[in-house]
Amino acid sequence: MTNNDWQIVYTNLPKGVESYGQESLLTLSNGYLGWRGAPVMSTFTDDNYPGLYVAGVFNQTSTPVAGKAVINEDMVNLPNPQLIKIAIDGKIVDFQPSTRRAVLNMKDGTLTETYEFKLAQGLLTLTSVKALDPVHYHQLAEQLTITADFSAKITVTGVIDGTVTNQNVKRYRDFNSQEFEVVSTRDHYLHAKTLASKLDLVVGATLTSDAAETNTDYQKQQVVDTIEADLTAGQPLVVDRVMAVATSYENEMPFEIVNSALAHTTFAEVLKASQDYWQEVWSTNDIELKSSTKDLQMLVRMNIFHLHQAAQHNANRDLDASVGSRALTGEGYRGHIFWDELFVVPYYAANEPATAYDILQYRLKRLEAAKKNAASENEAGAMYPWQSGMYGDEQAQIIHLNPVDNSWIPDNSRLQRHVSLAVAYDMWIYTHFTNDYRLLNNGGLAVLLETSKFWLNKVTEQNGKYHLAGVMGPDEFHEAYPGSSESGVKDNAYTNIMLAWSLNWLLELQNQSEVDFAKVASENDFSADLIAKAKDVAKNLTLHLNNQGVVEQYDGYFQLKELDFKAYTEKYGDIHRVDRLLKAEGKDSNDYQANKQADFLMLMYNLGDHVTHDLITNQLGYQLPENWLALNRDYYLARTVHGSTTSRPVFAGIDIALGQTKRAAEFLEMSIKSDYDDIQGGTTAEGIHIGVMGETLAVIQNGFAGVNLRDTEVTVNPQLPAGWESLKFSQRFKNVLLNFEFTQKNVMIKADHDSSVLVLGRAVNLKAGVSQVISI
């Protein structure tokens, strides 16, 4: 594997999950389409998985398991239009290359792959260049260049393959994976319809070459284009394949969109659109980092690249879709939307705010579904589901497969009610960063009111203090109390403190002139009694602390047994999913102080240590020692196995706050390699982890650079690691574009409007377009 700072380059011939993982990272996407980076000649095998996804397009299937029908809603793998077959003198060339070079060029959004094949006649070389159009986002294209050191008859076939099913995730293959049926093939397109959601899927393609005419054969489940030509030794044969995809989910005229694209689009035009788009993206969104750490600059750009692929305004303004936990790169978690928006909305809000606004519409449009979800469990108001697909109902699995011993075990992760607090947080971040109240005025305030109703109804009062039971925090290793037949825990610290914060925002909005609070409250039956209760609950939620000042993850956590992490590491090696190891031994992670991630510490990522401290002490009335942050970090770090990729960046941010930049940099470097090195042992095969990509960028920009956008004005308190020579990037705050350039000795700041920032506690007034250098 080699690379430069703008490219991901693979030169090996990978197998199994390594190959799947590379294909995830090599995905091209434009917010609408996700095009996995599988070779054009490949079909589904244990080593390759072509995948094509459309944002928001899901289908439900039913599978009998243990006498019950298990319903799964999956992001649909569409018919595959990229498939290329090559025959030399009438004999098909099997996809068994002798050499390979794959180059993802993040600077222009292209994927170039070169394969050599040793045939009886000699050496055949195939180079494919792929590109997506980010503006006319239904369009994609690939150009093939075929050369040989011999002369022969060559047949190049392009197939739209309608026989594909959802097979990316191995543990899901026991379930029904037939998502659509082919309705017809004609006019260079294949028309399919999803079986349950009844969406029209229209996938079209043309195959052209200056060397020969194209013949098209319409089969029952495939459209087959064929070119026959004379291949001359040393002379390249160039073949273009232009493709288009549209569905009835996002447009009422998918057939017309595909027909128009095929009639008027060329490979060169798609390529130019990609190049122009990425040039614009990088002009304001690059993070330039000079450091002694190998690959760090490239990995930073990889994360920026995938965030701008996962969603972008050209497409998402037209779509009813958000960003799933694996974006559009694979079928992990069935493509569902979780709380991962919390890790990417701040990035979009500070860099591409229109995109943040676009994806938050997904939650606003599903308020009624969230209200139905609450009512289905006899709750009030709105309760957003832990896993959401097309409709906004709960799609979290009831059971899941433990791959350690292949057993089916209950899944209670849906009790992570804090996802509703994440929705509120995302709306606050957008509104605060942009000073744009459209989101609240166009439905966001109603969301905040209805989710607040849920919490105010769910809390119980005892002796003037409020308790919250039957929930889970982000730490998924703890779903219930030891030996209990009831699911959920009581007074989860993360949930209770985020609730106090959310209620504070609700109460502040009463006096915000930009919103008509009284009108929206009346429309949503949010009474004066509820306002009064919100004030009371916000000040009296219950936390539990020990004598040293460690905040208990939830009531009863301190009474759990300690786990011998050293012994488990010696026995198993990798223990990041120690919950599964315990289950396979007949034990239960609910019994132990062993965390997937330290959910109390997650508050520092969301709110910062100063706001968290203020909420705990000044608002909720608990005492914290002066060294509370270090005490809590050390306690939970000793009990956390980082089973989630989102865990380590939280510790990195806390280490920065404590001035311990060396270890923070180590946490960052491991986190930013999560997918590149596939540190979780094969999960990248199922798609990238978009949450950790957003988190690591936040650690760099808002942690090490110290650019804090969560206060009333921008504050800058940089702490660059010793090995970082310089750091340069831009962020937006309240319609001002701020350019920062840090070295170990100073920071240069330039704004495009007159503004002021606080640098190390000192006010710095900026004149539009004039750079200021401040010593640090």
TAHUFEN-V774594 format. One record per backbone hydrogen bond with DSSP energy under -1.0 kcal/mol. CO is the residue of the C=O (numbers start at 0). NH is the residue of the N-H. E is the energy in kcal/mol with one decimal. If there is no record, write none. Layout:
co:CO nh:NH e:E
co:CO nh:NH e:E
//
This chain:
co:1 nh:8 e:-1.0
co:3 nh:6 e:-1.2
co:5 nh:105 e:-2.3
co:7 nh:103 e:-2.9
co:9 nh:101 e:-2.9
co:14 nh:17 e:-1.2
co:14 nh:18 e:-1.1
co:15 nh:19 e:-2.2
co:16 nh:20 e:-2.6
co:17 nh:21 e:-2.2
co:18 nh:22 e:-2.3
co:19 nh:23 e:-1.8
co:20 nh:24 e:-2.0
co:21 nh:25 e:-2.1
co:22 nh:36 e:-2.3
co:23 nh:26 e:-1.3
co:27 nh:34 e:-3.3
co:31 nh:54 e:-2.7
co:32 nh:29 e:-1.8
co:33 nh:52 e:-2.5
co:34 nh:27 e:-2.3
co:35 nh:37 e:-1.5
co:38 nh:41 e:-1.6
co:39 nh:83 e:-2.3
co:47 nh:44 e:-2.5
co:50 nh:35 e:-2.2
co:51 nh:77 e:-3.0
co:52 nh:33 e:-2.3
co:53 nh:56 e:-2.2
co:56 nh:75 e:-2.0
co:58 nh:73 e:-3.0
co:60 nh:71 e:-2.3
co:62 nh:69 e:-3.4
co:64 nh:67 e:-1.8
co:67 nh:64 e:-3.6
co:69 nh:62 e:-2.0
co:71 nh:60 e:-2.7
co:73 nh:58 e:-1.8
co:79 nh:160 e:-3.1
co:82 nh:158 e:-2.6
co:84 nh:156 e:-3.1
co:85 nh:92 e:-3.3
co:86 nh:154 e:-2.6
co:87 nh:90 e:-1.9
co:90 nh:87 e:-2.6
co:93 nh:95 e:-2.3
co:98 nh:115 e:-1.7
co:100 nh:113 e:-2.6
co:101 nh:9 e:-2.5
co:102 nh:111 e:-2.6
co:103 nh:7 e:-1.9
co:104 nh:108 e:-1.5
co:104 nh:109 e:-1.3
co:109 nh:104 e:-2.8
co:110 nh:129 e:-2.6
co:111 nh:102 e:-3.1
co:112 nh:127 e:-2.8
co:113 nh:100 e:-1.9
co:114 nh:125 e:-2.8
co:115 nh:97 e:-3.1
co:116 nh:123 e:-2.6
co:121 nh:118 e:-3.0
co:122 nh:148 e:-1.5
co:123 nh:116 e:-2.9
co:124 nh:146 e:-2.4
co:125 nh:114 e:-2.9
co:126 nh:144 e:-2.7
co:127 nh:112 e:-2.5
co:128 nh:142 e:-2.3
co:129 nh:110 e:-1.6
co:130 nh:140 e:-2.4
co:134 nh:136 e:-1.6
co:135 nh:138 e:-2.0
co:137 nh:244 e:-2.2
co:138 nh:132 e:-2.3
co:139 nh:242 e:-3.1
co:140 nh:130 e:-2.3
co:141 nh:240 e:-3.0
co:142 nh:128 e:-2.2
co:143 nh:238 e:-2.7
co:144 nh:126 e:-2.4
co:145 nh:236 e:-2.7
co:146 nh:124 e:-3.2
co:147 nh:233 e:-3.1
co:151 nh:230 e:-3.4
co:152 nh:88 e:-3.4
co:153 nh:228 e:-2.5
co:154 nh:86 e:-2.4
co:155 nh:226 e:-2.5
co:156 nh:84 e:-2.7
co:157 nh:224 e:-3.1
co:159 nh:222 e:-1.5
co:160 nh:79 e:-2.1
co:168 nh:171 e:-1.4
co:169 nh:172 e:-1.5
co:171 nh:174 e:-2.2
co:176 nh:165 e:-2.0
co:178 nh:194 e:-2.1
co:180 nh:192 e:-2.5
co:183 nh:190 e:-3.0
co:185 nh:188 e:-2.7
co:187 nh:204 e:-2.3
co:188 nh:185 e:-2.4
co:189 nh:202 e:-2.4
co:190 nh:182 e:-3.2
co:190 nh:183 e:-1.8
co:191 nh:200 e:-3.4
co:192 nh:180 e:-2.2
co:198 nh:193 e:-2.1
co:199 nh:247 e:-1.8
co:200 nh:191 e:-2.9
co:201 nh:245 e:-2.1
co:202 nh:189 e:-2.9
co:203 nh:243 e:-2.0
co:205 nh:241 e:-1.2
co:207 nh:239 e:-2.9
co:214 nh:225 e:-2.8
co:216 nh:223 e:-2.8
co:220 nh:161 e:-2.5
co:221 nh:218 e:-2.6
co:222 nh:159 e:-2.5
co:223 nh:216 e:-2.8
co:224 nh:157 e:-2.6
co:225 nh:214 e:-2.5
co:226 nh:155 e:-2.9
co:228 nh:153 e:-2.9
co:230 nh:151 e:-2.3
co:231 nh:234 e:-2.5
co:236 nh:145 e:-2.8
co:238 nh:143 e:-3.5
co:239 nh:207 e:-2.6
co:240 nh:141 e:-2.5
co:241 nh:205 e:-2.3
co:242 nh:139 e:-2.2
co:243 nh:203 e:-3.0
co:245 nh:201 e:-2.7
co:246 nh:250 e:-1.2
co:252 nh:256 e:-1.9
co:253 nh:257 e:-2.1
co:254 nh:258 e:-2.6
co:255 nh:259 e:-2.5
co:256 nh:260 e:-2.2
co:257 nh:261 e:-2.4
co:258 nh:262 e:-1.8
co:259 nh:263 e:-1.8
co:260 nh:264 e:-1.7
co:265 nh:269 e:-1.9
co:266 nh:270 e:-2.7
co:267 nh:271 e:-2.3
co:268 nh:272 e:-2.2
co:269 nh:273 e:-2.0
co:270 nh:274 e:-2.5
co:271 nh:275 e:-2.6
co:272 nh:276 e:-2.2
co:273 nh:277 e:-2.4
co:274 nh:278 e:-1.8
co:275 nh:279 e:-1.8
co:276 nh:280 e:-2.4
co:277 nh:281 e:-2.6
co:278 nh:282 e:-1.2
co:280 nh:283 e:-1.1
co:280 nh:284 e:-1.9
co:281 nh:285 e:-1.0
co:287 nh:727 e:-2.3
co:289 nh:724 e:-2.7
co:289 nh:725 e:-1.3
co:292 nh:295 e:-1.5
co:294 nh:298 e:-2.6
co:295 nh:299 e:-2.3
co:296 nh:300 e:-2.0
co:297 nh:301 e:-2.2
co:298 nh:302 e:-2.0
co:299 nh:303 e:-2.1
co:300 nh:304 e:-2.9
co:301 nh:305 e:-2.4
co:302 nh:306 e:-2.1
co:303 nh:307 e:-2.1
co:304 nh:308 e:-1.0
co:305 nh:309 e:-2.5
co:306 nh:310 e:-1.2
co:308 nh:30 e:-1.6
co:311 nh:314 e:-1.2
co:311 nh:315 e:-2.9
co:312 nh:316 e:-1.6
co:314 nh:317 e:-2.1
co:323 nh:326 e:-1.7
co:324 nh:689 e:-1.8
co:325 nh:328 e:-1.7
co:330 nh:333 e:-2.0
co:331 nh:334 e:-1.8
co:332 nh:335 e:-2.2
co:333 nh:74 e:-1.4
co:335 nh:324 e:-1.7
co:336 nh:387 e:-1.9
co:338 nh:341 e:-2.7
co:339 nh:342 e:-1.7
co:340 nh:343 e:-1.0
co:340 nh:344 e:-3.3
co:343 nh:347 e:-2.5
co:344 nh:348 e:-3.2
co:345 nh:349 e:-1.6
co:346 nh:350 e:-1.0
co:347 nh:351 e:-2.1
co:349 nh:731 e:-3.1
co:351 nh:354 e:-1.5
co:351 nh:355 e:-1.2
co:352 nh:356 e:-2.3
co:353 nh:357 e:-2.1
co:354 nh:358 e:-2.3
co:355 nh:359 e:-1.6
co:358 nh:361 e:-1.0
co:359 nh:363 e:-1.7
co:360 nh:364 e:-2.8
co:363 nh:366 e:-1.3
co:365 nh:369 e:-2.1
co:366 nh:370 e:-2.1
co:367 nh:371 e:-2.3
co:368 nh:372 e:-2.3
co:369 nh:373 e:-1.9
co:369 nh:382 e:-2.5
co:370 nh:374 e:-2.5
co:371 nh:375 e:-2.2
co:373 nh:376 e:-1.4
co:373 nh:378 e:-2.8
co:374 nh:377 e:-2.0
co:386 nh:394 e:-2.5
co:387 nh:336 e:-2.9
co:397 nh:410 e:-3.0
co:399 nh:408 e:-2.6
co:401 nh:405 e:-1.7
co:406 nh:401 e:-3.1
co:408 nh:399 e:-2.5
co:411 nh:414 e:-2.4
co:412 nh:415 e:-1.8
co:414 nh:416 e:-2.5
co:414 nh:471 e:-1.9
co:415 nh:418 e:-1.6
co:416 nh:419 e:-2.1
co:417 nh:421 e:-1.8
co:418 nh:422 e:-1.9
co:419 nh:423 e:-1.8
co:420 nh:424 e:-2.5
co:421 nh:425 e:-2.6
co:422 nh:426 e:-1.9
co:423 nh:427 e:-2.3
co:424 nh:428 e:-2.9
co:425 nh:429 e:-2.3
co:426 nh:430 e:-2.4
co:427 nh:431 e:-3.3
co:428 nh:432 e:-2.8
co:429 nh:433 e:-2.0
co:430 nh:434 e:-2.2
co:432 nh:733 e:-4.4
co:436 nh:440 e:-2.5
co:437 nh:441 e:-2.1
co:438 nh:443 e:-2.5
co:439 nh:442 e:-1.1
co:439 nh:444 e:-2.2
co:442 nh:446 e:-1.7
co:443 nh:447 e:-2.2
co:444 nh:448 e:-2.6
co:445 nh:449 e:-2.6
co:446 nh:450 e:-2.6
co:447 nh:451 e:-1.9
co:448 nh:452 e:-2.0
co:449 nh:381 e:-1.9
co:449 nh:453 e:-1.6
co:450 nh:454 e:-1.8
co:451 nh:455 e:-2.9
co:452 nh:456 e:-1.9
co:453 nh:457 e:-1.8
co:454 nh:458 e:-2.1
co:459 nh:466 e:-3.0
co:461 nh:464 e:-1.8
co:464 nh:461 e:-2.9
co:465 nh:541 e:-1.9
co:466 nh:459 e:-2.4
co:467 nh:490 e:-3.3
co:470 nh:488 e:-3.1
co:473 nh:475 e:-1.1
co:474 nh:477 e:-1.3
co:478 nh:487 e:-4.1
co:480 nh:483 e:-2.3
co:488 nh:470 e:-1.8
co:489 nh:554 e:-2.2
co:491 nh:495 e:-2.8
co:492 nh:496 e:-2.4
co:493 nh:497 e:-2.4
co:494 nh:498 e:-2.1
co:495 nh:499 e:-2.2
co:496 nh:500 e:-2.3
co:497 nh:501 e:-2.7
co:498 nh:502 e:-2.7
co:499 nh:503 e:-1.9
co:500 nh:504 e:-1.9
co:501 nh:505 e:-2.2
co:502 nh:506 e:-2.5
co:503 nh:507 e:-2.3
co:504 nh:508 e:-2.0
co:507 nh:510 e:-1.6
co:508 nh:511 e:-1.3
co:511 nh:514 e:-1.4
co:514 nh:516 e:-1.3
co:515 nh:519 e:-2.2
co:516 nh:520 e:-2.9
co:517 nh:521 e:-2.2
co:518 nh:522 e:-2.3
co:519 nh:523 e:-1.4
co:520 nh:525 e:-3.1
co:521 nh:524 e:-1.5
co:524 nh:526 e:-1.0
co:526 nh:530 e:-1.9
co:527 nh:531 e:-2.5
co:528 nh:532 e:-2.3
co:529 nh:533 e:-2.8
co:530 nh:534 e:-2.0
co:531 nh:535 e:-1.9
co:532 nh:536 e:-3.4
co:533 nh:537 e:-2.4
co:536 nh:539 e:-1.0
co:539 nh:465 e:-3.1
co:543 nh:551 e:-3.7
co:545 nh:548 e:-1.3
co:549 nh:545 e:-2.0
co:552 nh:492 e:-2.4
co:553 nh:556 e:-2.5
co:555 nh:558 e:-1.0
co:556 nh:559 e:-1.7
co:560 nh:592 e:-2.8
co:562 nh:564 e:-1.6
co:563 nh:567 e:-2.0
co:564 nh:568 e:-2.4
co:565 nh:569 e:-2.3
co:566 nh:570 e:-1.8
co:567 nh:571 e:-2.8
co:568 nh:572 e:-2.2
co:571 nh:573 e:-1.5
co:574 nh:577 e:-1.2
co:576 nh:580 e:-1.4
co:577 nh:581 e:-2.6
co:578 nh:582 e:-2.2
co:579 nh:583 e:-2.2
co:580 nh:584 e:-1.0
co:581 nh:586 e:-3.1
co:582 nh:585 e:-1.8
co:587 nh:590 e:-2.0
co:588 nh:591 e:-1.4
co:590 nh:560 e:-2.3
co:591 nh:593 e:-1.9
co:594 nh:640 e:-2.7
co:595 nh:642 e:-1.2
co:595 nh:643 e:-1.0
co:596 nh:598 e:-1.2
co:599 nh:602 e:-1.5
co:600 nh:603 e:-1.5
co:601 nh:605 e:-2.0
co:602 nh:606 e:-3.3
co:607 nh:611 e:-2.1
co:608 nh:612 e:-2.6
co:609 nh:613 e:-2.2
co:610 nh:614 e:-2.5
co:611 nh:615 e:-2.3
co:612 nh:616 e:-2.6
co:613 nh:618 e:-1.7
co:614 nh:619 e:-2.2
co:615 nh:621 e:-2.6
co:616 nh:620 e:-1.0
co:624 nh:627 e:-1.6
co:626 nh:630 e:-2.3
co:627 nh:631 e:-2.6
co:628 nh:632 e:-2.5
co:629 nh:633 e:-2.6
co:630 nh:634 e:-2.2
co:631 nh:635 e:-2.2
co:632 nh:636 e:-2.7
co:633 nh:637 e:-1.6
co:635 nh:638 e:-1.1
co:636 nh:639 e:-1.1
co:638 nh:594 e:-3.7
co:643 nh:646 e:-1.7
co:646 nh:650 e:-1.2
co:647 nh:651 e:-2.4
co:648 nh:652 e:-2.3
co:649 nh:653 e:-1.8
co:650 nh:654 e:-2.6
co:651 nh:655 e:-2.1
co:652 nh:656 e:-2.1
co:653 nh:657 e:-1.6
co:654 nh:659 e:-3.1
co:655 nh:658 e:-1.9
co:659 nh:663 e:-1.6
co:660 nh:664 e:-2.4
co:661 nh:665 e:-1.5
co:662 nh:666 e:-2.5
co:663 nh:667 e:-2.5
co:664 nh:668 e:-2.6
co:665 nh:669 e:-2.0
co:666 nh:670 e:-2.4
co:667 nh:671 e:-3.0
co:670 nh:673 e:-1.9
co:672 nh:676 e:-3.1
co:673 nh:678 e:-1.8
co:677 nh:680 e:-1.8
co:682 nh:685 e:-1.6
co:683 nh:686 e:-1.9
co:685 nh:331 e:-2.7
co:688 nh:692 e:-1.2
co:689 nh:693 e:-1.9
co:690 nh:694 e:-2.4
co:691 nh:695 e:-2.6
co:692 nh:696 e:-1.3
co:693 nh:697 e:-1.7
co:694 nh:698 e:-2.4
co:695 nh:699 e:-1.8
co:696 nh:700 e:-2.9
co:697 nh:701 e:-2.4
co:697 nh:702 e:-1.1
co:698 nh:703 e:-2.9
co:699 nh:704 e:-2.1
co:700 nh:706 e:-1.7
co:703 nh:718 e:-3.5
co:705 nh:707 e:-1.0
co:705 nh:716 e:-1.5
co:707 nh:714 e:-1.9
co:713 nh:757 e:-2.8
co:714 nh:707 e:-3.0
co:715 nh:759 e:-2.8
co:720 nh:723 e:-1.9
co:722 nh:291 e:-1.6
co:725 nh:289 e:-2.3
co:726 nh:741 e:-3.7
co:727 nh:287 e:-2.6
co:728 nh:739 e:-3.2
co:730 nh:737 e:-3.1
co:732 nh:735 e:-1.1
co:735 nh:732 e:-2.2
co:736 nh:751 e:-1.4
co:737 nh:730 e:-2.1
co:738 nh:749 e:-2.0
co:739 nh:728 e:-2.0
co:740 nh:747 e:-2.9
co:741 nh:726 e:-2.0
co:744 nh:775 e:-3.1
co:745 nh:742 e:-2.6
co:746 nh:773 e:-3.0
co:747 nh:740 e:-2.0
co:748 nh:771 e:-2.4
co:749 nh:738 e:-3.4
co:750 nh:768 e:-3.6
co:754 nh:765 e:-3.9
co:756 nh:763 e:-3.2
co:757 nh:715 e:-3.3
co:758 nh:761 e:-2.0
co:761 nh:758 e:-2.9
co:763 nh:756 e:-2.2
co:765 nh:754 e:-2.0
co:766 nh:769 e:-2.4
co:771 nh:748 e:-2.7
co:773 nh:746 e:-2.6
//
